[in-house]
Amino acid sequence: MEHRAGMRFFQHPILRKYASLVQEDLAAAYARDLRKWLGIAPLIGVMTGLLTAGLSVILLNVMWPPILNGYLKYRWLMAPGLVLGFVVSGFVMQYLTPDPDEHSSEEIIRSYHEHGGDVNMRPFLPKLVAAIATVGFGGSAALEGPSIYGGGAIGSCIWSRLRGVRAFQLEPRDRRIMLICGAAAGMSAVFRAPLTGIVFSLEMPYKDDLAHEALVPSLIASVVSFMTLTAFVGNKPLFNFAAVGSFDRQDLLWCALLGLIIGLIAMVYVTTFRRVRSFFIRLKSPHWIKLGLGGLLTAICGLIFLHIYQGPLVPIGPNYEAVSLILGQAHSTSELLAFSGLKLSATICSLGTGGVSAMFVPLFLSGGAIGLAFSQAIVHSPSPVLYAAVGMACFIAAGYKAPLAAVVFVAEATGGHALIIPSLIGAAVAYTVSGDASASGDQRLHEAVKMHALREIPVKEVMQTRFLSAPASLSLRDFAKTLSAHTGHEVFPVLEGERLIGTCSLWGMSRVSPDRWGAVTVREVAHAPLDSVLPETSLSEALRRMLCENSEPTLLVVEEKGNVVGILSKTDVLQALVAGNGDELSPKKEDG
């Protein structure tokens, strides 16, 4: 009886009516592939969190502390120790990977733009070993490189494994999303700052935009990755900042000036780094020899600093301890500037020669030292931590073209919102002053920027100059015989002698029965001429006319004398965009 009563309850008309409405609402709420990402993104987050936790324990707990103590106690160990670590990294990259110059965050960005998110998993473990050797023995880099690479590779690999699972319905474009999703999870875990990881990874592919499509899965994966890591190593903040209570209008002006200074320094630094990196990539020497030289030069930077300034602060290694040393102890302005200069030099020596990692930590440490020196020497502020934090945000914004991530990082690292406005001002100025110079050679301007280049390209550069025209007196049958699969357009000028009297389209021809094509002339199906532009008209203006209401997707290119010299279609404009910012576009010619 109870069972029957329960069945009658579920079959009640009112309940059935509202159950269907709830089902419709849920379907609408999860229409944006959310069901897919609720299953996949946590998996990426857990696996990336476990990987990052392992890297953190190996490098920050096992390797670096005793090696750093050894370097500080016996300075002569620094050169052989760094050379050994770098040579090991060089051997691994040269003999166990297909391309020793492709790794870390650069490989993830390149994969996003050029390979549809596909990451070769065969050299996955060797690259992690090379990163551990680079960072663990004192290379001027930190864990964000292998963490971003590892997370991105995990996301790409999971796409390959789950592509055939019907429940997930993965598409090719999802691979790029999962790549960024994994990179965000790696960045979030390595800095124990989920929001920073999300924003940085979304900004990472572009100099001027975000990878918007990866927002939701990156949000889920980053939180899960952070929770996974803290389950093993705790949730204590990685960097200890003293809280800043307030700031005044004068501080904002000083922060803008600091942004200007750091923006210029960052532009010089990243330009130098890219040139050094290109030099070593072209250098015809074994990779391990290049890295051995890089290790020696990195050690020299550390030894120079320790020779001048006595203390535990040293501009090599992952340097997580340097934040508290810089902010918590008294340092002269000259020492701070020397630390910043030698830290940047050591980073060029470590990564410019081919070391396996990235430079997020070196940039914000250098920015913090410059900001603190600026506060001591120029502003004489009672809140020097404010300028140190703003300096960090400025260098990240200018060097990595990630202004939002820079500001979010400062907010998360300080545990408050007091520095957001000063950091925004400084980061915006530094980002603008530094121009398009980026530490990443694979970062790109977003495709939408290419639209601006169309203003500078005349129609005559990309129009189809070899096109098929139709004599007005020709029959449709005879004209059809001249057509081929290689005809590059679907609308044809109709000429009577040299005079343009209209256009004939494949659509117009199809409206006439093929049985009558021998008796019907082109003139009879011709309609009014298409809109026309001059050869000197810009592509942006031509595209605007094509996109007008009731407009045709094709334009005639007509000289002032009335002669038709070409045809321009939307396809031609798209091909100009794909060519990239209008660089050296050659005239487009089609066989007719």
ZAMARGU-4260 file (C-alpha; in steps of 0.2 Angstrom, whole numbers, plus 5000, padded with zeros to 4 digits):
<rodrens>
0) 5000/5000/5000 | 5014/5012/5004 | 5023/5008/4988 | 5007/5012/4978 | 5004/5028/4987
5) 5021/5033/4984 | 5019/5030/4965 | 5003/5039/4965 | 5012/5054/4973 | 5025/5054/4960
10) 5012/5053/4946 | 5002/5068/4952 | 4999/5080/4938 | 5005/5095/4948 | 5021/5087/4953
15) 5024/5080/4935 | 5021/5098/4928 | 5033/5106/4940 | 5046/5092/4938 | 5047/5096/4920
20) 5049/5114/4923 | 5064/5111/4935 | 5072/5100/4922 | 5071/5114/4909 | 5078/5126/4921
25) 5093/5114/4925 | 5096/5111/4907 | 5096/5130/4904 | 5108/5133/4919 | 5120/5120/4913
30) 5119/5123/4895 | 5136/5131/4894 | 5146/5114/4895 | 5146/5116/4914 | 5142/5098/4916
35) 5157/5093/4906 | 5169/5104/4916 | 5162/5099/4933 | 5168/5082/4929 | 5185/5086/4920
40) 5191/5102/4929 | 5192/5094/4947 | 5202/5079/4939 | 5215/5091/4932 | 5215/5101/4948
45) 5219/5085/4959 | 5232/5078/4947 | 5241/5095/4946 | 5240/5098/4964 | 5248/5082/4968
50) 5262/5086/4955 | 5265/5103/4962 | 5265/5096/4980 | 5279/5084/4975 | 5289/5097/4967
55) 5287/5109/4982 | 5293/5096/4994 | 5308/5090/4983 | 5314/5108/4979 | 5309/5118/4994
60) 5311/5106/5008 | 5324/5093/5003 | 5336/5101/4990 | 5337/5119/4992 | 5339/5122/5011
65) 5354/5112/5013 | 5362/5117/4996 | 5359/5136/5001 | 5367/5133/5018 | 5382/5125/5010
70) 5384/5139/4997 | 5383/5152/5012 | 5395/5142/5023 | 5407/5137/5009 | 5406/5150/4995
75) 5418/5140/4984 | 5405/5127/4982 | 5393/5139/4972 | 5402/5138/4956 | 5404/5119/4955
80) 5387/5116/4962 | 5378/5127/4949 | 5388/5120/4935 | 5385/5102/4940 | 5366/5105/4941
85) 5365/5115/4925 | 5376/5102/4915 | 5364/5088/4922 | 5349/5098/4916 | 5358/5101/4899
90) 5361/5082/4896 | 5343/5078/4901 | 5336/5091/4889 | 5348/5087/4875 | 5347/5068/4875
95) 5330/5064/4882 | 5319/5078/4874 | 5316/5081/4855 | 5319/5100/4857 | 5330/5106/4872
100) 5324/5124/4869 | 5306/5120/4871 | 5300/5119/4889 | 5291/5127/4904 | 5278/5140/4901
105) 5284/5144/4884 | 5280/5127/4878 | 5262/5129/4885 | 5260/5146/4876 | 5266/5139/4860
110) 5255/5124/4861 | 5240/5135/4864 | 5243/5146/4849 | 5251/5133/4836 | 5247/5115/4841
115) 5229/5116/4847 | 5234/5113/4865 | 5243/5097/4861 | 5258/5093/4872 | 5270/5079/4868
120) 5270/5068/4884 | 5285/5058/4880 | 5298/5070/4887 | 5286/5075/4902 | 5297/5067/4916
125) 5314/5072/4908 | 5308/5090/4908 | 5303/5089/4926 | 5320/5082/4931 | 5329/5095/4921
130) 5318/5109/4930 | 5323/5101/4947 | 5341/5101/4942 | 5340/5119/4936 | 5331/5126/4951
135) 5337/5114/4965 | 5355/5118/4963 | 5353/5137/4963 | 5347/5143/4946 | 5339/5160/4947
140) 5321/5153/4944 | 5308/5145/4954 | 5294/5132/4954 | 5281/5141/4943 | 5290/5135/4927
145) 5288/5116/4930 | 5271/5118/4938 | 5263/5128/4924 | 5271/5116/4911 | 5266/5100/4922
150) 5248/5107/4924 | 5246/5111/4906 | 5253/5094/4900 | 5241/5085/4912 | 5226/5095/4905
155) 5232/5091/4887 | 5234/5072/4891 | 5217/5071/4900 | 5209/5077/4884 | 5218/5063/4874
160) 5212/5050/4886 | 5194/5056/4888 | 5191/5062/4870 | 5182/5045/4865 | 5171/5045/4881
165) 5154/5049/4875 | 5148/5056/4892 | 5161/5071/4891 | 5158/5075/4872 | 5175/5084/4871
170) 5178/5094/4855 | 5195/5099/4848 | 5194/5117/4855 | 5192/5109/4872 | 5210/5104/4872
175) 5216/5122/4872 | 5204/5125/4886 | 5211/5111/4896 | 5229/5116/4893 | 5225/5133/4901
180) 5215/5125/4915 | 5230/5114/4920 | 5242/5129/4919 | 5230/5139/4930 | 5230/5124/4943
185) 5249/5123/4943 | 5251/5142/4946 | 5237/5142/4959 | 5245/5128/4969 | 5263/5133/4967
190) 5260/5151/4975 | 5245/5145/4986 | 5235/5159/4978 | 5221/5152/4967 | 5215/5169/4961
195) 5233/5174/4955 | 5234/5157/4946 | 5218/5159/4937 | 5221/5177/4931 | 5239/5174/4926
200) 5235/5159/4916 | 5221/5167/4907 | 5233/5182/4903 | 5248/5171/4899 | 5244/5168/4880
205) 5241/5186/4875 | 5249/5202/4878 | 5233/5212/4878 | 5219/5201/4882 | 5213/5185/4891
210) 5209/5167/4886 | 5191/5170/4890 | 5185/5153/4885 | 5195/5144/4899 | 5188/5155/4914
215) 5176/5143/4921 | 5186/5127/4920 | 5201/5136/4927 | 5192/5143/4941 | 5186/5125/4946
220) 5203/5117/4943 | 5213/5131/4953 | 5202/5129/4968 | 5204/5110/4968 | 5222/5111/4965
225) 5225/5123/4979 | 5215/5112/4991 | 5225/5097/4986 | 5242/5105/4989 | 5237/5112/5006
230) 5231/5095/5011 | 5250/5089/5010 | 5260/5105/5014 | 5247/5116/5024 | 5239/5133/5019
235) 5252/5144/5027 | 5256/5159/5015 | 5271/5156/5005 | 5277/5175/5007 | 5275/5185/5023
240) 5270/5203/5020 | 5267/5216/5034 | 5250/5223/5032 | 5248/5241/5025 | 5234/5252/5033
245) 5232/5266/5021 | 5239/5278/5008 | 5236/5295/5003 | 5235/5305/4986 | 5254/5308/4986
250) 5257/5290/4988 | 5247/5287/4972 | 5258/5299/4962 | 5274/5291/4969 | 5267/5274/4964
255) 5264/5281/4946 | 5282/5287/4945 | 5288/5270/4952 | 5278/5262/4938 | 5286/5273/4925
260) 5304/5268/4931 | 5301/5250/4933 | 5292/5250/4916 | 5308/5257/4907 | 5319/5245/4917
265) 5308/5230/4912 | 5308/5235/4894 | 5327/5235/4894 | 5328/5219/4904 | 5316/5208/4893
270) 5323/5215/4877 | 5340/5210/4883 | 5334/5193/4889 | 5326/5189/4872 | 5342/5194/4863
275) 5352/5183/4874 | 5340/5168/4873 | 5340/5170/4854 | 5359/5170/4853 | 5360/5154/4863
280) 5347/5145/4853 | 5357/5149/4837 | 5374/5145/4845 | 5380/5129/4837 | 5386/5120/4853
285) 5380/5105/4864 | 5366/5110/4875 | 5374/5104/4891 | 5389/5116/4887 | 5378/5131/4885
290) 5370/5127/4902 | 5386/5123/4910 | 5392/5141/4905 | 5375/5148/4911 | 5378/5139/4928
295) 5395/5147/4930 | 5389/5164/4926 | 5375/5162/4938 | 5387/5157/4951 | 5398/5173/4947
300) 5382/5184/4950 | 5380/5176/4967 | 5398/5177/4972 | 5399/5195/4967 | 5385/5200/4979
305) 5391/5189/4993 | 5408/5197/4991 | 5401/5215/4993 | 5387/5212/5005 | 5388/5199/5020
310) 5372/5190/5025 | 5360/5177/5021 | 5353/5186/5006 | 5359/5180/4989 | 5352/5183/4972
315) 5352/5164/4966 | 5340/5150/4968 | 5321/5149/4970 | 5323/5164/4983 | 5307/5162/4992
320) 5316/5166/5008 | 5322/5182/5001 | 5305/5191/5002 | 5305/5190/5021 | 5324/5195/5021
325) 5321/5210/5011 | 5305/5216/5020 | 5309/5211/5037 | 5327/5216/5039 | 5336/5233/5036
330) 5346/5235/5020 | 5354/5250/5012 | 5348/5257/4996 | 5364/5251/4987 | 5362/5234/4993
335) 5344/5233/4987 | 5348/5240/4970 | 5363/5228/4969 | 5352/5213/4973 | 5340/5218/4960
340) 5353/5220/4946 | 5362/5204/4950 | 5346/5195/4952 | 5340/5200/4935 | 5358/5196/4928
345) 5358/5179/4936 | 5340/5176/4928 | 5347/5180/4911 | 5362/5168/4914 | 5351/5154/4921
350) 5336/5155/4908 | 5344/5164/4894 | 5356/5150/4891 | 5342/5137/4892 | 5338/5133/4910
355) 5322/5124/4913 | 5310/5135/4922 | 5302/5153/4922 | 5305/5170/4930 | 5289/5175/4939
360) 5298/5175/4956 | 5314/5184/4950 | 5304/5198/4942 | 5293/5201/4958 | 5309/5200/4969
365) 5318/5212/4958 | 5303/5224/4958 | 5301/5223/4977 | 5319/5227/4980 | 5318/5242/4968
370) 5302/5248/4976 | 5309/5247/4993 | 5325/5257/4987 | 5314/5270/4979 | 5304/5272/4996
375) 5320/5274/5006 | 5330/5285/4994 | 5316/5296/4987 | 5299/5295/4995 | 5305/5292/5013
380) 5289/5284/5017 | 5284/5277/5034 | 5276/5262/5024 | 5290/5255/5014 | 5281/5239/5011
385) 5268/5248/5001 | 5282/5253/4988 | 5289/5235/4989 | 5273/5227/4984 | 5269/5240/4971
390) 5286/5237/4963 | 5283/5219/4963 | 5266/5222/4954 | 5275/5234/4941 | 5288/5222/4936
395) 5276/5207/4934 | 5264/5218/4924 | 5278/5225/4913 | 5289/5209/4911 | 5275/5196/4908
400) 5261/5207/4901 | 5250/5202/4915 | 5244/5217/4924 | 5228/5210/4932 | 5238/5195/4939
405) 5251/5206/4946 | 5238/5216/4956 | 5229/5201/4961 | 5245/5193/4967 | 5249/5208/4978
410) 5232/5207/4986 | 5233/5189/4989 | 5251/5190/4996 | 5247/5204/5008 | 5231/5196/5014
415) 5221/5212/5011 | 5214/5225/4999 | 5224/5241/5005 | 5237/5239/4991 | 5225/5236/4976
420) 5223/5254/4971 | 5242/5259/4972 | 5246/5243/4963 | 5234/5246/4949 | 5241/5263/4946
425) 5259/5257/4946 | 5255/5241/4936 | 5245/5251/4923 | 5259/5264/4920 | 5273/5250/4920
430) 5263/5240/4907 | 5260/5255/4896 | 5278/5261/4896 | 5285/5244/4893 | 5276/5243/4876
435) 5275/5226/4868 | 5291/5220/4876 | 5288/5203/4885 | 5299/5190/4893 | 5289/5177/4883
440) 5293/5176/4865 | 5277/5166/4861 | 5265/5178/4869 | 5254/5186/4855 | 5243/5201/4852
445) 5225/5195/4852 | 5218/5191/4835 | 5206/5205/4836 | 5220/5218/4836 | 5223/5213/4818
450) 5207/5222/4813 | 5216/5238/4816 | 5229/5233/4803 | 5216/5232/4790 | 5215/5251/4790
455) 5232/5252/4782 | 5230/5238/4769 | 5222/5244/4752 | 5210/5233/4743 | 5221/5231/4728
460) 5234/5221/4739 | 5222/5206/4743 | 5208/5207/4729 | 5207/5193/4716 | 5215/5201/4701
465) 5212/5186/4689 | 5193/5184/4689 | 5180/5177/4677 | 5169/5189/4668 | 5153/5185/4657
470) 5150/5192/4640 | 5131/5198/4640 | 5127/5189/4624 | 5134/5172/4630 | 5122/5158/4634
475) 5121/5151/4651 | 5127/5134/4644 | 5142/5141/4636 | 5146/5151/4651 | 5144/5136/4663
480) 5157/5127/4652 | 5170/5140/4657 | 5167/5138/4675 | 5178/5126/4686 | 5181/5120/4704
485) 5195/5132/4705 | 5185/5148/4701 | 5188/5159/4716 | 5172/5168/4717 | 5153/5165/4714
490) 5148/5182/4707 | 5154/5187/4689 | 5154/5204/4681 | 5143/5205/4665 | 5151/5215/4652
495) 5144/5222/4635 | 5160/5226/4626 | 5170/5235/4639 | 5155/5242/4648 | 5149/5234/4665
500) 5130/5231/4664 | 5128/5220/4679 | 5133/5204/4688 | 5128/5186/4686 | 5129/5174/4701
505) 5128/5155/4703 | 5112/5157/4713 | 5104/5167/4698 | 5109/5153/4686 | 5103/5140/4697
510) 5085/5147/4696 | 5085/5143/4677 | 5081/5125/4673 | 5097/5117/4665 | 5086/5112/4650
515) 5084/5131/4645 | 5102/5136/4648 | 5106/5135/4629 | 5092/5147/4625 | 5095/5160/4640
520) 5109/5172/4639 | 5119/5179/4653 | 5111/5196/4650 | 5093/5189/4655 | 5099/5183/4672
525) 5110/5198/4676 | 5105/5209/4690 | 5111/5226/4696 | 5130/5228/4698 | 5137/5224/4715
530) 5143/5238/4727 | 5160/5243/4721 | 5176/5251/4729 | 5191/5259/4722 | 5208/5249/4722
535) 5215/5261/4735 | 5200/5259/4748 | 5206/5252/4764 | 5201/5234/4769 | 5192/5240/4785
540) 5181/5251/4774 | 5177/5237/4762 | 5173/5225/4776 | 5161/5238/4783 | 5152/5239/4767
545) 5151/5220/4766 | 5143/5219/4784 | 5130/5232/4780 | 5112/5227/4781 | 5106/5218/4764
550) 5124/5219/4758 | 5132/5206/4747 | 5147/5196/4753 | 5157/5202/4737 | 5163/5219/4731
555) 5168/5224/4714 | 5185/5233/4713 | 5183/5247/4700 | 5195/5260/4694 | 5189/5278/4692
560) 5187/5276/4674 | 5175/5262/4677 | 5185/5247/4672 | 5183/5232/4684 | 5200/5227/4690
565) 5196/5214/4703 | 5184/5206/4715 | 5185/5206/4734 | 5176/5193/4745 | 5174/5191/4764
570) 5186/5176/4762 | 5199/5187/4755 | 5198/5199/4770 | 5199/5184/4782 | 5214/5177/4773
575) 5222/5194/4776 | 5218/5193/4794 | 5226/5176/4795 | 5242/5182/4787 | 5244/5192/4803
580) 5243/5210/4805 | 5245/5214/4787 | 5263/5209/4786 | 5269/5210/4768 | 5253/5204/4760
585) 5256/5200/4741 | 5242/5202/4729 | 5230/5188/4728 | 5227/5180/4712 | 5215/5166/4707
590) 5214/5156/4691 | 5198/5159/4682
</rodrens>
